[in-house]
């Protein structure tokens, strides 16, 4: 476990808030690695798995679950 200083914690928190806001604005499936890239249109995306969408994929315990695609948001992991 790494411990951050207070300024580092503040920066980390602000970056996380920005990422969560972007996920909520664009929809979770558009930011997921498991999205169906063949059926993306009008800035909408859907899960490869049938009858599943964000945020259910984070709560039901089935696979595939939500994994942030860092390329879509422009953030390095």
Secondary structure by P-SEA (a helix, b strand, c coil): cccccaaaaaaaaaaaaaaaaaaaaacccccccccccccccccbbbbcccccccccccccccccccccccccccccc
